[in-house]
């Protein structure tokens, strides 16, 4: 086994939505991945409540960092940098993570890296499958994003090819699960019910797949409406709704469009591999259909294990380690959260950080970690 002790040791903090994630990596080796989720607190509202998420992050931050350091078997003073999601995401939730990262980085005298949430979802695949090919074609699908991205350098060059023009795939899963009274979050439960249903039972529409439609953009609003109206019509007629068949047919419509456009992008751009990330990448049918279509097209598929697909601190640490390893400029101490940070900005560089005072280091040793 190669000696990785000289590779950058980075702690990453992720608070863009409802999960407080703290990860620690050394180079491309994952040492710790601690997550505190507030999803149960949002379930009764049928979706994420920003204020509830922010308060949960505040309560979970220090214990989750403690847990990650213990799991990794390292001391905070040994870190080479602190990375944090600066955007996109929920503004209040992002601010909690950014504030915590700045406090730890300043107290410990470590460089601070504000990184992009979407670029982090791509970079996390390095922790499972090794260094990313350059360029990398990535399909990112989650509750807030459905994007096709091409990156020649994950730390500095990420180019969007297409994105959702309305509902993201994960958002559509949540809404259909709500209509079917299956609870929140919708992705896992739809996937579970769909396994026992017929994906060809109902011919739901495939958005933006016509010859004159944008090649790489996505639209799931029309599909969501079509499914909801189909269910409402059955209920109005007093007929039973075949939940499993609806789930399977809806899911098939989503993953059909996602994989079709992703494979097309690879062919058009001359890229012989595809990386899929984001929370919806944990969907079993998406993984299976992507594998089938990639094999038929001679494309290599890279998908991280499900736990690394959902929001986590490991992905932020992975991108932070790349920033340190490639000598990218650290962020300034005035780093702020940007809820609409574009994916073309993989990180937020700043002016050279001022050195912290010696007494701050002493305080950190006494009050943070020895």
C-alpha positions as a printed Julia matrix, in Angstrom:
370×3 Matrix{Float64}:
   0.0    0.0     0.0
   1.3    3.45   -0.92
   2.34   5.81    1.85
  -0.27   8.59    1.98
   1.11  10.51    4.95
   2.42  13.31    2.72
  -0.96  13.82    1.06
  -3.14  16.71    2.31
  -5.25  16.01    5.39
  -8.47  18.03    5.07
 -11.67  18.34    7.08
 -14.82  19.18    5.12
 -18.09  20.67    6.39
 -21.38  20.36    4.47
 -24.57  22.18    5.57
 -26.29  23.14    2.32
 -29.63  21.54    3.23
 -30.85  19.26    6.03
 -27.77  17.18    6.82
 -24.79  18.24    8.89
 -21.9   16.41    7.25
 -18.28  16.36    8.4
 -15.7   14.35    6.49
 -11.95  13.9     6.78
  -9.79  12.72    3.9
  -6.09  12.3     3.3
  -5.56  12.83   -0.41
  -8.13  10.5    -1.98
  -8.44   8.25    1.09
 -11.56   8.6     3.21
 -10.81   8.56    6.94
 -14.15   9.68    8.4
 -17.65  10.47    7.21
 -19.89  11.67   10.05
 -23.45  12.81    9.33
 -26.2   14.2    11.56
 -29.49  14.36    9.66
 -32.53  16.44   10.55
 -34.76  14.75    7.96
 -37.11  13.38   10.64
 -37.77  16.93   11.87
 -38.89  17.95    8.37
 -40.99  14.87    7.59
 -44.14  16.21    9.25
 -43.97  19.29    7.0
 -43.55  17.23    3.82
 -40.32  19.0     2.91
 -37.28  20.82    4.27
 -37.98  23.88    6.44
 -34.95  26.21    6.18
 -35.16  27.59    9.71
 -35.48  24.12   11.21
 -32.48  22.95    9.17
 -30.34  25.91   10.31
 -31.09  25.33   13.98
 -30.34  21.63   13.62
 -26.95  22.45   12.06
 -26.12  24.72   15.0
 -26.85  21.96   17.5
 -25.07  19.22   15.56
 -21.93  21.01   14.35
 -19.45  20.59   17.22
 -20.51  17.02   18.16
 -20.29  15.94   14.52
 -16.81  17.43   14.1
 -15.73  15.72   17.33
 -17.08  12.42   16.03
 -15.3   12.76   12.69
 -11.93  13.53   14.28
 -12.31  10.57   16.62
 -13.31   8.26   13.78
 -10.35   9.39   11.66
  -7.94   9.08   14.59
  -6.41  12.49   13.97
  -6.08  15.75   15.86
  -7.44  19.03   14.53
  -3.95  20.54   14.78
  -2.73  17.98   12.22
  -5.11  19.19    9.51
  -3.73  20.9     6.4
  -6.93  22.8     5.7
 -10.64  23.27    6.4
 -13.08  23.08    3.48
 -16.74  24.09    3.6
 -19.66  24.29    1.21
 -20.07  27.97    0.36
 -22.99  27.35   -2.03
 -25.35  26.69   -3.6
 -27.93  25.75   -1.0
 -30.2   27.2     1.68
 -28.73  30.53    2.76
 -29.22  30.12    6.51
 -27.97  26.55    6.52
 -24.88  27.49    4.49
 -24.08  30.33    6.88
 -23.91  27.93    9.82
 -21.33  25.78    8.06
 -19.29  28.7     6.75
 -19.21  30.37   10.16
 -18.09  27.16   11.86
 -15.4   26.52    9.25
 -14.03  30.06    9.58
 -13.92  29.74   13.37
 -12.05  26.44   13.31
  -9.69  27.52   10.53
  -8.81  30.81   12.25
  -8.39  29.29   15.7
  -6.21  26.49   14.36
  -4.22  28.64   11.96
  -5.27  26.56    8.95
  -6.2   27.7     5.42
  -9.91  27.96    4.63
 -11.47  26.75    1.35
 -15.03  27.67    0.42
 -16.06  25.14   -2.23
 -18.98  24.48   -4.56
 -21.6   21.92   -3.54
 -22.03  20.54   -7.07
 -18.31  20.27   -7.79
 -17.99  18.42   -4.47
 -20.57  15.86   -5.62
 -18.33  15.12   -8.6
 -15.09  15.02   -6.62
 -16.38  12.52   -4.04
 -16.11   9.74   -6.62
 -12.33   9.91   -6.19
 -12.71   8.43   -2.73
 -14.12   5.24   -4.22
 -12.8    4.91   -7.76
  -9.54   6.88   -7.72
  -8.55  10.1    -9.5
 -11.13  11.57  -11.85
 -10.45  11.28  -15.58
  -9.89  14.61  -17.28
 -12.23  15.64  -18.72
 -15.03  14.18  -16.58
 -18.65  14.03  -17.7
 -20.97  14.19  -14.7
 -24.72  13.77  -14.29
 -25.78  15.28  -10.97
 -29.31  14.54   -9.78
 -30.72  15.59   -6.41
 -33.6   17.37   -4.76
 -32.42  20.73   -6.02
 -30.35  19.95   -9.09
 -30.45  17.98  -12.33
 -27.34  18.91  -14.27
 -24.96  17.66  -16.94
 -21.47  19.0   -16.32
 -18.14  18.67  -18.13
 -14.98  19.27  -16.09
 -11.4   19.31  -17.33
 -10.13  20.28  -13.85
 -12.44  19.86  -10.87
 -10.68  22.68   -9.0
 -10.94  25.32  -11.7
 -12.94  24.31  -14.78
 -16.5   22.99  -14.62
 -18.71  23.72  -17.64
 -22.5   23.28  -17.51
 -23.97  21.55  -20.56
 -27.54  21.32  -19.33
 -29.74  21.74  -16.26
 -33.32  21.51  -15.12
 -35.57  24.34  -16.27
 -38.18  23.68  -13.56
 -38.46  20.84  -11.02
 -35.32  18.84  -10.32
 -35.58  15.05  -10.39
 -35.41  14.66   -6.61
 -38.05  17.33   -6.14
 -40.38  15.45   -8.49
 -39.84  12.24   -6.48
 -40.8   14.07   -3.28
 -43.94  15.57   -4.83
 -45.21  12.3    -6.31
 -44.55  10.49   -3.04
 -46.66  13.13   -1.32
 -49.52  12.67   -3.81
 -49.35   8.9    -3.22
 -49.3    9.46    0.57
 -45.97   7.66    0.88
 -44.24  10.22    3.1
 -41.0   12.2     2.93
 -38.34  11.96    1.57
 -39.81  10.56   -1.62
 -36.78   9.1    -3.38
 -36.16   6.01   -1.25
 -39.84   5.12   -0.82
 -40.64   5.5    -4.55
 -37.64   3.3    -5.34
 -38.86   0.67   -2.87
 -42.43   0.56   -4.18
 -41.28   0.64   -7.82
 -39.38  -2.62   -7.4
 -42.72  -4.41   -7.06
 -44.45  -2.51   -9.88
 -44.57  -2.58  -13.69
 -42.54   0.27  -15.25
 -44.47  -0.13  -18.5
 -47.93  -0.08  -16.91
 -48.57   3.62  -17.55
 -47.14   5.7   -20.41
 -46.12   8.87  -18.6
 -44.51  11.66  -20.7
 -40.77  12.23  -21.18
 -40.08  15.97  -20.96
 -37.79  17.8   -23.41
 -37.05  14.75  -25.56
 -38.43  16.03  -28.86
 -36.18  16.7   -31.88
 -36.4   20.47  -31.38
 -35.98  20.45  -27.6
 -32.69  21.39  -25.88
 -30.34  18.41  -26.06
 -29.15  18.43  -22.44
 -31.72  20.37  -20.41
 -34.26  18.62  -18.18
 -37.91  19.26  -17.29
 -39.89  17.19  -14.79
 -42.73  19.61  -14.04
 -44.92  18.27  -16.84
 -44.29  14.69  -15.76
 -45.14  15.53  -12.16
 -48.41  17.16  -13.25
 -49.31  14.25  -15.54
 -48.79  11.71  -12.76
 -50.76  13.78  -10.25
 -53.69  14.18  -12.67
 -53.69  10.46  -13.46
 -53.91   9.66   -9.76
 -56.61  12.27   -9.15
 -58.69  10.92  -12.05
 -58.58   7.39  -10.64
 -59.57   8.59   -7.19
 -62.38  10.76   -8.57
 -63.77   7.72  -10.38
 -63.66   5.73   -7.15
 -61.02   3.39   -8.53
 -58.07   2.02   -6.63
 -54.7    3.62   -7.42
 -52.07   0.96   -8.26
 -49.36   2.59   -6.16
 -46.56   0.23   -7.16
 -47.26   0.53  -10.88
 -47.52   4.33  -10.63
 -44.23   4.48   -8.73
 -42.49   2.22  -11.25
 -43.86   4.01  -14.32
 -43.05   7.45  -12.92
 -39.55   6.39  -11.9
 -38.93   4.86  -15.34
 -39.91   8.13  -17.03
 -37.41  10.05  -14.91
 -34.44   7.72  -15.27
 -35.12   7.16  -18.98
 -34.65  10.88  -19.67
 -31.67  11.25  -17.34
 -29.7    8.36  -18.79
 -30.64   9.05  -22.39
 -29.38  12.62  -22.23
 -26.26  11.71  -20.26
 -25.17   9.07  -22.78
 -25.89  11.49  -25.63
 -23.69  14.13  -23.99
 -20.82  11.64  -23.66
 -21.08  10.73  -27.33
 -21.34  14.35  -28.49
 -18.36  15.47  -26.39
 -16.23  12.42  -27.13
 -16.0   11.38  -23.47
 -15.79   7.63  -22.83
 -16.98   7.62  -19.22
 -19.85   8.98  -17.12
 -19.94   9.83  -13.43
 -23.34  10.04  -11.69
 -23.7   11.8    -8.33
 -26.23  13.49   -6.07
 -28.9   11.99   -3.86
 -30.98  10.51   -6.7
 -27.87   8.59   -7.83
 -28.7    6.2    -4.97
 -31.82   5.13   -6.94
 -31.48   1.47   -7.92
 -33.25   1.77  -11.28
 -31.16   4.79  -12.31
 -28.01   2.82  -11.58
 -29.21  -0.24  -13.48
 -30.42   1.61  -16.58
 -27.3    3.8   -16.67
 -25.12   0.69  -16.53
 -27.12  -0.95  -19.31
 -26.97   2.05  -21.63
 -23.35   2.88  -20.88
 -22.27  -0.68  -21.66
 -24.18  -0.57  -24.95
 -22.46   2.7   -25.87
 -18.98   1.65  -24.75
 -18.97   4.16  -21.89
 -17.48   3.44  -18.47
 -19.85   4.24  -15.62
 -18.65   5.57  -12.25
 -21.19   5.86   -9.42
 -20.16   6.21   -5.76
 -21.83   3.98   -3.17
 -25.2    5.36   -2.05
 -23.94   6.93    1.19
 -21.49   9.09   -0.78
 -24.2   10.16   -3.24
 -26.3   11.98   -0.66
 -25.02  15.21    0.93
 -21.98  14.53    3.11
 -18.84  16.14    4.44
 -16.57  13.62    2.72
 -17.3   15.14   -0.68
 -16.38  18.61    0.59
 -13.17  17.3     2.14
 -12.32  15.51   -1.12
 -12.57  18.73   -3.11
 -10.7   20.61   -0.38
  -7.87  18.09   -0.59
  -7.68  18.69   -4.33
  -7.47  22.43   -3.69
  -4.6   21.95   -1.25
  -2.85  19.38   -3.46
  -3.0   21.64   -6.52
  -1.97  24.75   -4.56
  -5.2   26.64   -5.24
  -5.64  29.94   -3.45
  -7.37  29.71   -0.08
 -10.51  31.73    0.61
 -10.44  35.0     2.51
 -11.62  35.32    6.09
 -14.55  37.38    4.79
 -15.87  34.33    2.91
 -19.66  34.34    2.87
 -22.35  31.9     1.84
 -23.75  32.21   -1.68
 -27.05  30.36   -2.11
 -26.77  30.63   -5.9
 -23.02  30.03   -6.32
 -22.59  28.97   -9.97
 -21.01  25.62  -10.72
 -18.48  27.44  -12.89
 -16.91  28.53   -9.58
 -15.63  25.26   -8.03
 -14.27  27.29   -5.13
 -14.18  30.84   -3.83
 -10.56  32.07   -3.81
  -9.54  35.18   -1.92
  -6.63  37.34   -0.99
  -3.82  35.82    1.05
  -5.09  35.03    4.51
  -3.55  37.04    7.38
  -1.62  35.02    9.93
  -3.49  34.33   13.14
  -2.02  35.53   16.41
  -0.07  33.21   18.65
  -2.55  33.66   21.48
  -5.33  32.41   19.24
  -3.34  29.23   18.7
  -2.98  28.83   22.45
  -6.71  29.34   22.94
  -7.42  26.72   20.29
  -5.17  24.22   22.01
  -6.8   24.8    25.36
 -10.44  25.08   24.32
 -10.69  23.09   21.1
  -8.29  20.19   20.95
  -4.98  19.41   22.57
